Amino acid sequence: MVNRNGEGIVKDKPVGIFKIVLFSILGVLLFAGLSVFVFLSIMFKNYRSFEDRFSLAYPSAWKVVVHPQPQALVAFVSPQETPLDIFLENVALTVNDVPADAVSVEEYARVAGLQMTEIFPNVKVIESVAIKISGRPGWKTVLSAEGDTPSVIVVYVFLSEKKAYSITYIGAAGHYQKRDRWNLLYMMHTFKATF
């Protein structure tokens, strides 16, 4: 193109609005990802048992108790929030022999849920579904218990080498709804087993 004086006009190329928008979006996503990583690394610690061959993240304020009972490999216990807080939420990983008549994880979980409702008449099954746990077929059962302190029990079960591994949450219903549901979901998401 030529102007009135006969000089050539070079049109400026667009500044690259597409590139600016793309780099802005990438910058925001990178910042958000780093923020989530920093938040999770502050809120959770990683527990690894080389002896028992598993690892998972747990809330950083919770206490770790190794082998609190013969079948329990580890328990994670919430801190006491107030002097009146007599019920401490906890997550425990236990291992038991698989009974000869339990042929699948679904059957094992069904029998275990039935036993709990027979032993504790105030316990009711709310949800019972198939899931994956560390890449293995597993089962999730959610139970509610009525009483002085309504509580929630969530049991994740998977079978390996004629053993049943249960990851069990027990807590006050209000705490489960407000925060522990998300803590438990993250713990299960990070759970890795090599047995």
N, C-alpha and C positions, 0 to 999 in steps of 0.2 A: 504494500500500500504506500502511496506517496501523499505528502501533505501539500499545502498551497505553495510552499517554497520549492517544491520538487525534491524534498528530502524524504528518504525512506523512513517509514514509521515501523518500528518493531513493536509488535503487541506483546505486552507482558504475558507470560504464561500464567495460568492460575496458580496461586501460591500453593496449591495442593491441599485444598480444604478437606479432601478425603483423607489424606495422610494425617492431617492435624486431628481430625475426628477419630481416626483409627488409633493413633498414639495416645490420645486422651482416654479412650475407652480402655486400652491395654494398661495404661497407668493406673486407672481406677481399679481395674480387676486385680492388678498386682498388689496395690495397697490393701484392698479388701482381703486378699488371700493371706498376705503377711499379717494383717490384723487378727484374722481368725487363728492363724498358727500361733501368734504370740499369746492370744487369749487362752487357747487350749493348753499351751505349755505352762501357763501360770495356774490355770484352774485344775489341771490334772498332772499326776505323776505316773511314771511307768513302773509296773511291777513285773519282774521277770524271775521265774523259778527254773534254773537250769536243771535241778534235780527232778522236778516234776514235768518239765518240758512245755511250759506255757508262759504267755505274757499277756498283759492287758493294762490299760490305763485306768486309774481310779481317781476320785476327787482328792486334790492335794491336802485338804483339811482332814481327811479321814485317816484313822489309825489302821495300820496293818498288823494282823495277828496271825502268825504262821502256826499251822497245825493246832488250832484251838481245841479240836476233838479228834479222836482216832481216824474217822473217815474224812475229816475236813483238811484240805490242803492249805487253805488260807481263808481269812475273813477280813473284810474291810468294814470298819465301824465308824459311823458318823460321830462328830463331836457333840457333847451335850451343849445345847443352845442356851438354855436357862436352867436355874436351879430346879425348876419344876419339870424339866424334860427328863422323864424317867424311861422313855422308850427310845433307844438309840437305833436308828435305821442301820441296816447292815446288808452286805452282800457276801455270800460264802460260796466257795467252790469245794464240792465234796465228790468223793468217788466211792462207788459201791459195786459189788459183784452183780452181774446181770442174772436174774433168776432164769432157770432153764426154760420155763414156760413163756418168757417174754421174747418174742421173735422179732419185734421191730421197735424202733424208738417210739412210734405212736402207741403201741401196746404198753410199753414200759411207762410212758407218761400217763396213759389212761389209768393204769393200775395204781400208780403213785398218787394221782389226783383223787381216785376213789378212796384210797387208804386215808388220805388227809381228811376227806369229808366224813368218813366213818369215825375217825378218832376224835375230830373236832366238829361237833354238830353245827356250830355257828359259821363254818367255812363253806362257801359256795364257789363253784367254778364259774367265772365270768367269760373267759376266752380260752380256747384251746386250738392252736394252729400249727401247721408244719412250717418250719423256717430252715435256714442254713446257718450253721455255727462253725466258723473257721473252715468253711468249705465242705462241711459234713452235713448230712441230713440231721435235722434236730427238731425239737418240739418246744413250743412256748405255751405255758399254762399260766393264766392270771386268775388268782383267787381273792375273794374278799372275806374278811372275818369281822363280824359284828361283835360288839361288846363295849366295855368301858372306853377303850380306845379303838375305834374302827381302824382296821389295818388292811394292807394289801400285801399279798404274797405273789411274787412272780418267779416262776421256775423255768429255766432253760435247760434242756436235757439233750445230750447226744451220747451215742454208744461208740466204744472203740475197744477192741481187743478184749471182749467179754467183760467190759467194765462200763458202768453208767456214770457219766460225769454230769453233775447238776450244778448250775450256777443259780443261786437262790437269793432273791431280794426279799427282805421283810421290813416293812416300815408303816408308819402312820399314814392313813389314807390321804390326809391333807398334804403331807410332805411329798408323797408320791405324785400327786396331781400338780403341785406347784413347781417342784424342781427335780425330784429323784427319778422321775420317768426319763428325763433327758440325760441325767447322769448314767442311768442304767443302759439306755440305748447306746450312749457313747462307749461305755465299758464293753458292751457286747460287740460293737463295731470294731473295737481295737483288739478283741480277744484273738489270740493266735495260739494254736496248739500243734505240737509236733509229735504227738503220741498216736 
